[in-house]
Amino acid sequence: MLLMQFSEKNVDFPKIDEWQPEEFQAHIRFMQETTAGLAAAGELVDAQGLAMPDTAKIVRSHSGGAPQVTEGPFAETKEWVAGWWIVDCESEQRAIEIAATVSAAPGPGGQPLDMPIEVRQVMAAPPSEL
């Protein structure tokens, strides 16, 4: 799984709502083309982008009653997941290559964003005898 993560610490480019329309369109086109290439290579399992954190809700069970729903993440939250790709590729090295490609998505002025992309193996199911 390739997680596109943002943090106030590692985002040194303008917020996406400050980009020029053509810059945003080029970024989205890059993401679509990258995802299409992974699909054509048979490596794509899933890819999703997420809405901004201010649209999130935090839900907790409430001892059999109605779930407790609060706005979230809270103002002090400084990191968030912006999207992901689940890839099925031959090696960890290939996953790193894909992550590096995604990291270089164009931003303002067409410059590579060099976004941090977390590479993490999806956990397999436990053995059937458990």
The first five atom37 places (N, CA, C, CB, O) and aatype in JSON, in Angstrom:
{
  "aatype": [12, 10, 10, 12, 5, 13, 15, 6, 11, 2, 19, 3, 13, 14, 11, 9, 3, 6, 17, 5, 14, 6, 6, 13, 5, 0, 8, 9, 1, 13, 12, 5, 6, 16, 16, 0, 7, 10, 0, 0, 0, 7, 6, 10, 19, 3, 0, 5, 7, 10, 0, 12, 14, 3, 16, 0, 11, 9, 19, 1, 15, 8, 15, 7, 7, 0, 14, 5, 19, 16, 6, 7, 14, 13, 0, 6, 16, 11, 6, 17, 19, 0, 7, 17, 17, 9, 19, 3, 4, 6, 15, 6, 5, 1, 0, 9, 6, 9, 0, 0, 16, 19, 15, 0, 0, 14, 7, 14, 7, 7, 5, 14, 10, 3, 12, 14, 9, 6, 19, 1, 5, 19, 12, 0, 0, 14, 14, 15, 6, 10],
  "atom_mask": [
    [1, 1, 1, 1, 1],
    [1, 1, 1, 1, 1],
    [1, 1, 1, 1, 1],
    [1, 1, 1, 1, 1],
    [1, 1, 1, 1, 1],
    [1, 1, 1, 1, 1],
    [1, 1, 1, 1, 1],
    [1, 1, 1, 1, 1],
    [1, 1, 1, 1, 1],
    [1, 1, 1, 1, 1],
    [1, 1, 1, 1, 1],
    [1, 1, 1, 1, 1],
    [1, 1, 1, 1, 1],
    [1, 1, 1, 1, 1],
    [1, 1, 1, 1, 1],
    [1, 1, 1, 1, 1],
    [1, 1, 1, 1, 1],
    [1, 1, 1, 1, 1],
    [1, 1, 1, 1, 1],
    [1, 1, 1, 1, 1],
    [1, 1, 1, 1, 1],
    [1, 1, 1, 1, 1],
    [1, 1, 1, 1, 1],
    [1, 1, 1, 1, 1],
    [1, 1, 1, 1, 1],
    [1, 1, 1, 1, 1],
    [1, 1, 1, 1, 1],
    [1, 1, 1, 1, 1],
    [1, 1, 1, 1, 1],
    [1, 1, 1, 1, 1],
    [1, 1, 1, 1, 1],
    [1, 1, 1, 1, 1],
    [1, 1, 1, 1, 1],
    [1, 1, 1, 1, 1],
    [1, 1, 1, 1, 1],
    [1, 1, 1, 1, 1],
    [1, 1, 1, 0, 1],
    [1, 1, 1, 1, 1],
    [1, 1, 1, 1, 1],
    [1, 1, 1, 1, 1],
    [1, 1, 1, 1, 1],
    [1, 1, 1, 0, 1],
    [1, 1, 1, 1, 1],
    [1, 1, 1, 1, 1],
    [1, 1, 1, 1, 1],
    [1, 1, 1, 1, 1],
    [1, 1, 1, 1, 1],
    [1, 1, 1, 1, 1],
    [1, 1, 1, 0, 1],
    [1, 1, 1, 1, 1],
    [1, 1, 1, 1, 1],
    [1, 1, 1, 1, 1],
    [1, 1, 1, 1, 1],
    [1, 1, 1, 1, 1],
    [1, 1, 1, 1, 1],
    [1, 1, 1, 1, 1],
    [1, 1, 1, 1, 1],
    [1, 1, 1, 1, 1],
    [1, 1, 1, 1, 1],
    [1, 1, 1, 1, 1],
    [1, 1, 1, 1, 1],
    [1, 1, 1, 1, 1],
    [1, 1, 1, 1, 1],
    [1, 1, 1, 0, 1],
    [1, 1, 1, 0, 1],
    [1, 1, 1, 1, 1],
    [1, 1, 1, 1, 1],
    [1, 1, 1, 1, 1],
    [1, 1, 1, 1, 1],
    [1, 1, 1, 1, 1],
    [1, 1, 1, 1, 1],
    [1, 1, 1, 0, 1],
    [1, 1, 1, 1, 1],
    [1, 1, 1, 1, 1],
    [1, 1, 1, 1, 1],
    [1, 1, 1, 1, 1],
    [1, 1, 1, 1, 1],
    [1, 1, 1, 1, 1],
    [1, 1, 1, 1, 1],
    [1, 1, 1, 1, 1],
    [1, 1, 1, 1, 1],
    [1, 1, 1, 1, 1],
    [1, 1, 1, 0, 1],
    [1, 1, 1, 1, 1],
    [1, 1, 1, 1, 1],
    [1, 1, 1, 1, 1],
    [1, 1, 1, 1, 1],
    [1, 1, 1, 1, 1],
    [1, 1, 1, 1, 1],
    [1, 1, 1, 1, 1],
    [1, 1, 1, 1, 1],
    [1, 1, 1, 1, 1],
    [1, 1, 1, 1, 1],
    [1, 1, 1, 1, 1],
    [1, 1, 1, 1, 1],
    [1, 1, 1, 1, 1],
    [1, 1, 1, 1, 1],
    [1, 1, 1, 1, 1],
    [1, 1, 1, 1, 1],
    [1, 1, 1, 1, 1],
    [1, 1, 1, 1, 1],
    [1, 1, 1, 1, 1],
    [1, 1, 1, 1, 1],
    [1, 1, 1, 1, 1],
    [1, 1, 1, 1, 1],
    [1, 1, 1, 1, 1],
    [1, 1, 1, 0, 1],
    [1, 1, 1, 1, 1],
    [1, 1, 1, 0, 1],
    [1, 1, 1, 0, 1],
    [1, 1, 1, 1, 1],
    [1, 1, 1, 1, 1],
    [1, 1, 1, 1, 1],
    [1, 1, 1, 1, 1],
    [1, 1, 1, 1, 1],
    [1, 1, 1, 1, 1],
    [1, 1, 1, 1, 1],
    [1, 1, 1, 1, 1],
    [1, 1, 1, 1, 1],
    [1, 1, 1, 1, 1],
    [1, 1, 1, 1, 1],
    [1, 1, 1, 1, 1],
    [1, 1, 1, 1, 1],
    [1, 1, 1, 1, 1],
    [1, 1, 1, 1, 1],
    [1, 1, 1, 1, 1],
    [1, 1, 1, 1, 1],
    [1, 1, 1, 1, 1],
    [1, 1, 1, 1, 1],
    [1, 1, 1, 1, 1]
  ],
  "atom_positions": [
    [[0.85, -1.17, 0.0], [0.0, 0.0, 0.0], [0.9, 1.23, 0.0], [-0.97, 0.0, 1.22], [1.84, 1.32, 0.78]],
    [[0.59, 2.15, -0.88], [1.32, 3.4, -0.96], [0.42, 4.49, -0.4], [1.78, 3.72, -2.43], [-0.64, 4.77, -0.98]],
    [[0.81, 5.09, 0.69], [-0.01, 6.11, 1.36], [0.57, 7.49, 1.08], [-0.08, 5.84, 2.88], [1.72, 7.77, 1.4]],
    [[-0.24, 8.33, 0.49], [0.16, 9.71, 0.25], [-0.19, 10.49, 1.51], [-0.54, 10.32, -1.04], [-1.36, 10.75, 1.79]],
    [[0.84, 10.87, 2.26], [0.62, 11.54, 3.54], [1.1, 12.98, 3.48], [1.33, 10.8, 4.66], [2.12, 13.29, 2.88]],
    [[0.34, 13.82, 4.11], [0.72, 15.22, 4.2], [0.85, 15.6, 5.67], [-0.31, 16.13, 3.49], [0.19, 15.02, 6.54]],
    [[1.68, 16.55, 5.92], [1.92, 17.06, 7.26], [2.27, 18.52, 7.12], [3.06, 16.26, 7.99], [2.86, 18.93, 6.12]],
    [[1.92, 19.31, 8.11], [2.32, 20.71, 8.09], [3.83, 20.83, 8.06], [1.75, 21.44, 9.31], [4.37, 21.85, 7.61]],
    [[4.53, 19.81, 8.54], [6.0, 19.84, 8.56], [6.61, 19.58, 7.19], [6.51, 18.82, 9.54], [7.67, 20.13, 6.89]],
    [[5.96, 18.75, 6.36], [6.61, 18.37, 5.1], [5.94, 18.95, 3.86], [6.64, 16.89, 4.99], [6.3, 18.58, 2.75]],
    [[4.99, 19.83, 4.03], [4.35, 20.46, 2.88], [4.95, 21.86, 2.74], [2.79, 20.52, 3.03], [4.57, 22.78, 3.47]],
    [[5.87, 22.01, 1.8], [6.5, 23.32, 1.61], [6.08, 23.95, 0.29], [8.01, 23.19, 1.67], [6.81, 24.78, -0.26]],
    [[4.91, 23.56, -0.21], [4.37, 24.14, -1.42], [3.0, 24.73, -1.07], [4.26, 23.08, -2.58], [2.43, 24.38, -0.04]],
    [[2.47, 25.61, -1.91], [1.18, 26.23, -1.6], [0.07, 25.19, -1.43], [0.79, 27.23, -2.69], [0.09, 24.14, -2.06]],
    [[-0.89, 25.51, -0.57], [-2.05, 24.64, -0.4], [-2.74, 24.49, -1.75], [-3.04, 25.2, 0.67], [-2.73, 25.41, -2.57]],
    [[-3.34, 23.34, -1.96], [-3.89, 23.02, -3.28], [-4.95, 24.02, -3.73], [-4.49, 21.63, -3.25], [-5.12, 24.24, -4.93]],
    [[-5.65, 24.64, -2.8], [-6.65, 25.63, -3.2], [-6.01, 26.95, -3.65], [-7.62, 25.9, -2.05], [-6.72, 27.86, -4.08]],
    [[-4.68, 27.06, -3.55], [-3.96, 28.25, -4.01], [-3.28, 28.01, -5.37], [-2.91, 28.66, -2.97], [-2.69, 28.93, -5.93]],
    [[-3.36, 26.78, -5.9], [-2.74, 26.47, -7.19], [-3.56, 27.1, -8.32], [-2.63, 24.93, -7.4], [-4.76, 27.36, -8.17]],
    [[-2.9, 27.34, -9.43], [-3.6, 27.78, -10.63], [-4.4, 26.59, -11.18], [-2.59, 28.34, -11.71], [-3.97, 25.45, -11.03]],
    [[-5.54, 26.84, -11.82], [-6.35, 25.72, -12.34], [-5.55, 24.77, -13.24], [-7.53, 26.27, -13.11], [-5.73, 23.56, -13.15]],
    [[-4.69, 25.31, -14.11], [-3.93, 24.45, -15.0], [-2.92, 23.59, -14.24], [-3.22, 25.29, -16.06], [-2.6, 22.48, -14.67]],
    [[-2.4, 24.09, -13.11], [-1.47, 23.31, -12.28], [-2.2, 22.15, -11.63], [-0.82, 24.21, -11.2], [-1.7, 21.03, -11.59]],
    [[-3.4, 22.43, -11.12], [-4.2, 21.37, -10.51], [-4.59, 20.33, -11.55], [-5.47, 21.96, -9.85], [-4.53, 19.13, -11.27]],
    [[-4.99, 20.76, -12.74], [-5.36, 19.84, -13.81], [-4.19, 18.96, -14.23], [-5.9, 20.6, -15.01], [-4.36, 17.77, -14.48]],
    [[-2.99, 19.54, -14.3], [-1.8, 18.76, -14.65], [-1.5, 17.72, -13.57], [-0.58, 19.68, -14.85], [-1.1, 16.6, -13.88]],
    [[-1.7, 18.09, -12.31], [-1.47, 17.17, -11.19], [-2.45, 15.99, -11.27], [-1.62, 17.9, -9.82], [-2.04, 14.83, -11.17]],
    [[-3.72, 16.29, -11.46], [-4.74, 15.24, -11.54], [-4.49, 14.36, -12.76], [-6.15, 15.86, -11.61], [-4.63, 13.14, -12.68]],
    [[-4.13, 14.96, -13.89], [-3.83, 14.18, -15.09], [-2.67, 13.22, -14.84], [-3.5, 15.12, -16.27], [-2.72, 12.06, -15.26]],
    [[-1.63, 13.69, -14.16], [-0.48, 12.84, -13.81], [-0.95, 11.65, -12.96], [0.59, 13.66, -13.05], [-0.56, 10.51, -13.22]],
    [[-1.76, 11.92, -11.96], [-2.25, 10.84, -11.09], [-3.09, 9.85, -11.88], [-3.09, 11.43, -9.92], [-2.95, 8.64, -11.7]],
    [[-3.96, 10.34, -12.75], [-4.79, 9.45, -13.57], [-3.94, 8.6, -14.51], [-5.81, 10.27, -14.38], [-4.17, 7.4, -14.65]],
    [[-2.95, 9.22, -15.15], [-2.08, 8.48, -16.07], [-1.23, 7.45, -15.33], [-1.18, 9.45, -16.84], [-1.03, 6.34, -15.83]],
    [[-0.73, 7.81, -14.16], [0.05, 6.86, -13.36], [-0.81, 5.68, -12.95], [0.63, 7.56, -12.11], [-0.37, 4.53, -13.06]],
    [[-2.02, 5.95, -12.5], [-2.93, 4.88, -12.08], [-3.31, 4.01, -13.28], [-4.2, 5.47, -11.43], [-3.37, 2.79, -13.15]],
    [[-3.56, 4.61, -14.43], [-3.88, 3.84, -15.64], [-2.71, 2.96, -16.05], [-4.26, 4.78, -16.8], [-2.92, 1.82, -16.48]],
    [[-1.48, 3.46, -15.92], [-0.3, 2.67, -16.25], [-0.16, 1.47, -15.32], [0.0, 0.0, 0.0], [0.21, 0.38, -15.76]],
    [[-0.44, 1.67, -14.04], [-0.38, 0.55, -13.09], [-1.45, -0.49, -13.42], [-0.56, 1.06, -11.64], [-1.2, -1.69, -13.33]],
    [[-2.64, -0.02, -13.81], [-3.72, -0.94, -14.19], [-3.32, -1.73, -15.43], [-5.04, -0.18, -14.44], [-3.51, -2.94, -15.48]],
    [[-2.76, -1.05, -16.43], [-2.35, -1.72, -17.67], [-1.26, -2.75, -17.41], [-1.86, -0.69, -18.7], [-1.2, -3.77, -18.1]],
    [[-0.41, -2.51, -16.42], [0.67, -3.44, -16.08], [0.18, -4.58, -15.18], [1.81, -2.69, -15.38], [0.94, -5.49, -14.86]],
    [[-1.1, -4.52, -14.77], [-1.65, -5.56, -13.91], [-1.22, -5.42, -12.45], [0.0, 0.0, 0.0], [-1.33, -6.36, -11.67]],
    [[-0.72, -4.24, -12.08], [-0.22, -4.04, -10.71], [-1.22, -3.31, -9.81], [1.07, -3.28, -10.75], [-1.04, -3.32, -8.59]],
    [[-2.24, -2.69, -10.36], [-3.17, -1.9, -9.57], [-4.25, -2.77, -8.95], [-3.8, -0.81, -10.42], [-4.91, -3.54, -9.65]],
    [[-4.44, -2.64, -7.65], [-5.55, -3.28, -6.95], [-6.62, -2.24, -6.68], [-5.08, -3.96, -5.63], [-7.81, -2.48, -6.92]],
    [[-6.21, -1.06, -6.17], [-7.15, 0.01, -5.85], [-6.37, 1.31, -5.71], [-7.95, -0.31, -4.55], [-5.19, 1.29, -5.37]],
    [[-7.02, 2.41, -5.97], [-6.44, 3.73, -5.74], [-7.58, 4.68, -5.41], [-5.62, 4.23, -6.98], [-8.61, 4.67, -6.07]],
    [[-7.39, 5.49, -4.4], [-8.42, 6.43, -3.98], [-7.77, 7.7, -3.46], [-9.34, 5.81, -2.91], [-6.72, 7.65, -2.81]],
    [[-8.38, 8.81, -3.75], [-8.01, 10.08, -3.14], [-9.03, 10.39, -2.07], [0.0, 0.0, 0.0], [-10.18, 9.97, -2.16]],
    [[-8.62, 11.11, -1.06], [-9.53, 11.46, 0.03], [-9.8, 12.95, 0.04], [-8.94, 11.01, 1.37], [-8.95, 13.76, -0.35]],
    [[-10.99, 13.31, 0.49], [-11.33, 14.72, 0.67], [-10.46, 15.3, 1.78], [-12.85, 14.9, 0.99], [-9.84, 14.56, 2.55]],
    [[-10.43, 16.6, 1.86], [-9.62, 17.26, 2.88], [-10.09, 16.88, 4.29], [-9.66, 18.79, 2.69], [-11.25, 16.53, 4.49]],
    [[-9.18, 16.94, 5.26], [-9.5, 16.51, 6.62], [-10.67, 17.24, 7.26], [-8.3, 16.68, 7.48], [-11.31, 16.69, 8.16]],
    [[-10.96, 18.46, 6.83], [-12.06, 19.19, 7.47], [-13.42, 18.59, 7.17], [-12.04, 20.64, 7.04], [-14.42, 19.02, 7.74]],
    [[-13.48, 17.58, 6.28], [-14.75, 16.9, 5.98], [-14.92, 15.62, 6.81], [-14.84, 16.57, 4.49], [-15.96, 14.96, 6.73]],
    [[-13.91, 15.28, 7.59], [-13.9, 14.0, 8.32], [-14.81, 14.02, 9.54], [-12.48, 13.66, 8.74], [-15.09, 15.06, 10.12]],
    [[-15.25, 12.85, 9.91], [-16.01, 12.61, 11.14], [-15.31, 11.49, 11.91], [-17.52, 12.24, 10.83], [-14.79, 10.55, 11.3]],
    [[-15.29, 11.59, 13.21], [-14.77, 10.53, 14.07], [-15.97, 9.83, 14.69], [-13.78, 11.11, 15.18], [-16.83, 10.48, 15.28]],
    [[-16.04, 8.5, 14.54], [-17.18, 7.73, 15.03], [-16.69, 6.72, 16.06], [-17.91, 7.02, 13.87], [-15.71, 6.01, 15.83]],
    [[-17.38, 6.67, 17.2], [-17.08, 5.69, 18.25], [-18.37, 4.97, 18.63], [-16.43, 6.37, 19.5], [-19.44, 5.57, 18.7]],
    [[-18.24, 3.65, 18.89], [-19.41, 2.94, 19.38], [-19.75, 3.48, 20.76], [-19.16, 1.38, 19.43], [-18.89, 4.04, 21.45]],
    [[-20.97, 3.32, 21.14], [-21.41, 3.88, 22.42], [-22.2, 2.85, 23.2], [-22.25, 5.15, 22.21], [-23.4, 3.02, 23.43]],
    [[-21.54, 1.77, 23.61], [-22.14, 0.73, 24.46], [-23.53, 0.33, 24.02], [-22.19, 1.2, 25.89], [-24.46, 0.3, 24.84]],
    [[-23.7, 0.01, 22.75], [-24.98, -0.47, 22.26], [-25.95, 0.63, 21.91], [0.0, 0.0, 0.0], [-26.98, 0.36, 21.29]],
    [[-25.68, 1.86, 22.27], [-26.55, 2.98, 21.93], [-26.16, 3.56, 20.59], [0.0, 0.0, 0.0], [-25.41, 2.95, 19.83]],
    [[-26.65, 4.72, 20.33], [-26.32, 5.41, 19.08], [-24.83, 5.73, 19.06], [-27.18, 6.71, 18.91], [-24.26, 6.08, 20.1]],
    [[-24.19, 5.62, 17.92], [-22.77, 5.94, 17.86], [-22.53, 7.42, 18.17], [-22.2, 5.59, 16.48], [-23.35, 8.28, 17.89]],
    [[-21.38, 7.67, 18.76], [-20.97, 9.05, 19.04], [-20.19, 9.55, 17.82], [-20.09, 9.14, 20.36], [-19.21, 8.94, 17.41]],
    [[-20.64, 10.65, 17.25], [-20.02, 11.22, 16.06], [-19.54, 12.63, 16.4], [-21.0, 11.24, 14.85], [-20.31, 13.46, 16.88]],
    [[-18.26, 12.88, 16.14], [-17.71, 14.21, 16.36], [-17.0, 14.68, 15.1], [-16.75, 14.23, 17.57], [-16.62, 13.87, 14.26]],
    [[-16.83, 15.97, 14.99], [-16.06, 16.52, 13.89], [-14.62, 16.07, 14.07], [-16.17, 18.08, 13.82], [-14.17, 15.87, 15.2]],
    [[-13.91, 15.93, 12.99], [-12.52, 15.53, 13.12], [-11.85, 15.54, 11.78], [0.0, 0.0, 0.0], [-12.54, 15.65, 10.76]],
    [[-10.56, 15.42, 11.71], [-9.69, 15.43, 12.88], [-9.68, 16.8, 13.53], [-8.27, 15.01, 12.5], [-10.12, 17.79, 12.95]],
    [[-9.19, 16.83, 14.73], [-9.23, 18.05, 15.51], [-8.18, 19.04, 15.03], [-9.03, 17.75, 16.98], [-7.24, 18.67, 14.33]],
    [[-8.34, 20.28, 15.42], [-7.45, 21.35, 14.95], [-5.99, 21.05, 15.21], [-7.82, 22.65, 15.6], [-5.13, 21.47, 14.43]],
    [[-5.69, 20.35, 16.29], [-4.29, 20.07, 16.6], [-3.69, 18.97, 15.73], [-4.16, 19.68, 18.04], [-2.48, 18.74, 15.76]],
    [[-4.53, 18.27, 14.94], [-4.02, 17.24, 14.04], [-3.22, 17.91, 12.93], [-5.17, 16.4, 13.44], [-3.72, 18.8, 12.24]],
    [[-1.98, 17.48, 12.77], [-1.1, 18.12, 11.81], [-0.72, 17.2, 10.65], [0.14, 18.6, 12.5], [0.0, 17.62, 9.74]],
    [[-1.19, 15.96, 10.66], [-0.87, 15.0, 9.6], [-2.16, 14.36, 9.11], [0.13, 13.92, 10.1], [-3.11, 14.17, 9.87]],
    [[-2.19, 14.03, 7.82], [-3.36, 13.38, 7.28], [-2.99, 12.57, 6.05], [-4.44, 14.41, 6.94], [-2.0, 12.85, 5.38]],
    [[-3.82, 11.56, 5.77], [-3.65, 10.73, 4.57], [-4.5, 11.38, 3.48], [-4.08, 9.23, 4.82], [-5.69, 11.62, 3.66]],
    [[-3.87, 11.66, 2.33], [-4.56, 12.32, 1.23], [-5.09, 11.3, 0.21], [-3.63, 13.31, 0.54], [-5.98, 11.62, -0.58]],
    [[-4.55, 10.09, 0.22], [-5.0, 9.08, -0.72], [-4.09, 7.87, -0.66], [0.0, 0.0, 0.0], [-3.11, 7.85, 0.08]],
    [[-4.41, 6.85, -1.46], [-3.6, 5.65, -1.47], [-3.71, 4.9, -2.78], [-4.0, 4.74, -0.33], [-4.64, 5.1, -3.57]],
    [[-2.75, 4.04, -2.99], [-2.75, 3.05, -4.06], [-2.46, 1.72, -3.39], [-1.7, 3.39, -5.19], [-1.56, 1.63, -2.56]],
    [[-3.2, 0.71, -3.75], [-2.85, -0.65, -3.36], [-2.36, -1.32, -4.63], [-4.08, -1.43, -2.7], [-3.09, -1.42, -5.62]],
    [[-1.12, -1.76, -4.58], [-0.51, -2.38, -5.75], [-0.12, -3.81, -5.42], [0.72, -1.57, -6.23], [0.21, -4.13, -4.28]],
    [[-0.16, -4.65, -6.42], [0.28, -6.04, -6.3], [1.44, -6.18, -7.27], [-0.89, -7.07, -6.62], [1.25, -6.39, -8.46]],
    [[2.64, -6.06, -6.73], [3.81, -6.07, -7.6], [4.79, -7.13, -7.13], [4.5, -4.68, -7.62], [4.63, -7.72, -6.05]],
    [[5.79, -7.38, -7.94], [6.68, -8.52, -7.73], [7.63, -8.38, -6.55], [7.47, -8.76, -8.95], [8.14, -9.38, -6.05]],
    [[7.89, -7.14, -6.1], [8.88, -6.98, -5.03], [8.69, -5.67, -4.3], [10.29, -7.06, -5.6], [8.0, -4.76, -4.77]],
    [[9.32, -5.58, -3.14], [9.32, -4.33, -2.4], [10.02, -3.24, -3.21], [10.02, -4.51, -1.03], [9.6, -2.08, -3.19]],
    [[11.08, -3.62, -3.92], [11.79, -2.64, -4.74], [10.87, -2.03, -5.79], [12.99, -3.3, -5.42], [10.94, -0.82, -6.04]],
    [[10.01, -2.83, -6.4], [9.07, -2.29, -7.39], [8.08, -1.34, -6.71], [8.3, -3.44, -8.1], [7.75, -0.29, -7.28]],
    [[7.62, -1.69, -5.51], [6.71, -0.79, -4.79], [7.4, 0.55, -4.51], [6.24, -1.43, -3.46], [6.77, 1.6, -4.6]],
    [[8.68, 0.51, -4.18], [9.44, 1.74, -3.93], [9.57, 2.55, -5.22], [10.84, 1.4, -3.36], [9.48, 3.78, -5.18]],
    [[9.78, 1.88, -6.35], [9.85, 2.58, -7.64], [8.53, 3.29, -7.94], [10.2, 1.59, -8.77], [8.53, 4.44, -8.39]],
    [[7.42, 2.61, -7.69], [6.11, 3.22, -7.93], [5.92, 4.41, -6.99], [4.97, 2.17, -7.72], [5.45, 5.46, -7.42]],
    [[6.29, 4.25, -5.73], [6.16, 5.34, -4.76], [6.98, 6.56, -5.19], [6.61, 4.88, -3.36], [6.53, 7.69, -5.05]],
    [[8.18, 6.33, -5.7], [9.03, 7.43, -6.15], [8.39, 8.16, -7.33], [10.42, 6.91, -6.55], [8.47, 9.38, -7.43]],
    [[7.74, 7.41, -8.22], [7.05, 8.03, -9.35], [5.92, 8.92, -8.86], [6.5, 6.95, -10.31], [5.77, 10.06, -9.29]],
    [[5.11, 8.39, -7.94], [3.99, 9.15, -7.4], [4.5, 10.38, -6.63], [3.13, 8.26, -6.47], [3.91, 11.45, -6.72]],
    [[5.58, 10.22, -5.9], [6.15, 11.33, -5.13], [6.48, 12.52, -6.0], [7.39, 10.86, -4.4], [6.41, 13.67, -5.55]],
    [[6.85, 12.27, -7.25], [7.28, 13.32, -8.17], [6.12, 13.97, -8.92], [8.26, 12.77, -9.16], [6.35, 14.66, -9.91]],
    [[4.89, 13.76, -8.48], [3.75, 14.39, -9.14], [3.97, 15.89, -9.26], [2.44, 14.1, -8.37], [4.53, 16.51, -8.36]],
    [[3.53, 16.48, -10.39], [3.77, 17.91, -10.58], [2.9, 18.76, -9.67], [3.53, 18.29, -12.02], [1.75, 18.42, -9.36]],
    [[3.47, 19.87, -9.26], [2.76, 20.85, -8.45], [2.83, 22.21, -9.12], [0.0, 0.0, 0.0], [2.91, 22.3, -10.35]],
    [[2.81, 23.27, -8.32], [2.89, 24.62, -8.88], [4.09, 24.79, -9.8], [2.94, 25.65, -7.76], [5.21, 24.38, -9.47]],
    [[3.86, 25.39, -10.93], [4.92, 25.61, -11.9], [5.41, 24.35, -12.56], [0.0, 0.0, 0.0], [6.43, 24.37, -13.25]],
    [[4.69, 23.22, -12.38], [5.09, 21.95, -12.97], [6.24, 21.28, -12.25], [0.0, 0.0, 0.0], [6.72, 20.23, -12.69]],
    [[6.7, 21.86, -11.14], [7.82, 21.3, -10.4], [7.38, 20.05, -9.63], [8.4, 22.34, -9.43], [6.27, 20.02, -9.1]],
    [[8.23, 19.01, -9.56], [7.88, 17.82, -8.77], [7.64, 18.19, -7.31], [9.01, 16.75, -8.88], [8.38, 18.97, -6.72]],
    [[6.59, 17.61, -6.73], [6.26, 17.91, -5.34], [7.19, 17.19, -4.35], [4.82, 17.53, -5.06], [7.38, 17.66, -3.23]],
    [[7.77, 16.05, -4.78], [8.59, 15.24, -3.87], [7.83, 14.95, -2.57], [9.92, 15.96, -3.55], [8.38, 15.09, -1.48]],
    [[6.58, 14.53, -2.72], [5.72, 14.22, -1.56], [6.22, 12.97, -0.85], [4.25, 14.03, -2.01], [6.74, 12.07, -1.5]],
    [[6.07, 12.91, 0.45], [6.4, 11.67, 1.15], [5.32, 10.62, 0.86], [6.54, 11.91, 2.68], [4.13, 10.88, 1.03]],
    [[5.74, 9.46, 0.43], [4.82, 8.35, 0.16], [5.26, 7.19, 1.06], [4.83, 7.93, -1.38], [6.38, 6.68, 0.94]],
    [[4.39, 6.78, 1.94], [4.69, 5.65, 2.83], [4.39, 4.35, 2.1], [3.87, 5.74, 4.15], [3.32, 4.19, 1.52]],
    [[5.34, 3.43, 2.11], [5.16, 2.11, 1.51], [5.0, 1.12, 2.65], [6.37, 1.71, 0.57], [5.87, 0.99, 3.51]],
    [[3.87, 0.44, 2.65], [3.6, -0.52, 3.73], [2.9, -1.74, 3.17], [2.76, 0.13, 4.84], [1.95, -1.61, 2.4]],
    [[3.37, -2.91, 3.56], [2.74, -4.15, 3.1], [1.37, -4.3, 3.76], [3.63, -5.38, 3.41], [1.21, -4.04, 4.95]],
    [[0.39, -4.71, 2.97], [-0.94, -4.99, 3.51], [-0.84, -6.32, 4.25], [-2.04, -5.05, 2.37], [-0.32, -7.3, 3.72]],
    [[-1.34, -6.33, 5.48], [-1.22, -7.51, 6.32], [-2.08, -8.65, 5.78], [-1.61, -7.19, 7.77], [-3.24, -8.45, 5.42]],
    [[-1.5, -9.83, 5.72], [-2.24, -11.02, 5.28], [-3.16, -11.48, 6.4], [-1.27, -12.15, 4.85], [-2.97, -11.13, 7.56]],
    [[-4.14, -12.27, 6.04], [-5.05, -12.84, 7.03], [-4.31, -13.81, 7.95], [-6.22, -13.55, 6.34], [-3.31, -14.4, 7.55]],
    [[-4.78, -13.97, 9.17], [-4.14, -14.92, 10.07], [-4.33, -16.35, 9.57], [-4.69, -14.78, 11.49], [-5.25, -16.61, 8.8]],
    [[-3.48, -17.28, 9.99], [-3.63, -18.67, 9.57], [-5.03, -19.19, 9.94], [-2.54, -19.55, 10.22], [-5.61, -18.77, 10.94]],
    [[-5.55, -20.1, 9.13], [-6.91, -20.61, 9.33], [-7.09, -21.35, 10.64], [-7.29, -21.51, 8.19], [-8.22, -21.48, 11.13]],
    [[-5.99, -21.86, 11.24], [-6.17, -22.62, 12.48], [-6.34, -21.74, 13.7], [-5.0, -23.54, 12.69], [-6.53, -22.27, 14.8]],
    [[-6.27, -20.42, 13.56], [-6.47, -19.53, 14.73], [-7.92, -19.31, 15.01], [-5.79, -18.18, 14.53], [-8.27, -18.59, 15.95]]
  ]
}
